[in-house]
Amino acid sequence: MTTFVFEFDGTDYPVTGELGESVMIAAARHRVPGIDADCGGGCSCATCHVYLPSELEVPAAQDMELDMLDFADGLTEQSRLSCQVVVTPALQDARIVIPKL
């Protein structure tokens, strides 16, 4: 189990994620607002767009995710789709920001 925090609209939402599941699934289980996850984690929408901390060491986004991020508002260098980020010990105490649309 790994504990991390989502920040949305100035409010913190701490969650505990199971190792190996997606960050999006952890957010959905804890009913974090701002993570709509319309496609259910299939990387076919951008409704789970988040900003990861720049110092966080996670695998780079693959081509399919990069293509979907083109549909996200407020795209930055830290933008990722939370359905494509796997919960690992590296996320412990990380602060993941959900863009306000």
Phi, psi and omega in degrees: 000141179230135180253132177212174186235135168262139173246124178223123176054040176083003180244139178268139178232095179288139178225159172242125181251144175281135178303131178096343177274167179279154176300325179297318179297318178299317179296316181296319180298326180266006179054048178286124178291152178093349174252095183282322177052049183302327183269359178073015178102013182273007181056042179235018172208183179233030185274008175239026181298132178220167171250120176271150176300139183297333181276354182289131180262100176228157178303147180294154177296141177271171185304317182298317178295317179300321177297317180291327179298337176301339181268356183276139174280147175071033182299133176224179176297335181268002182292135173213160170267123185294342176288344183253003178254125183267138177291123177224170176301337179298339180278352183309124178066012178290152175249115181253123184262133176262122182297142175270124183276000000 
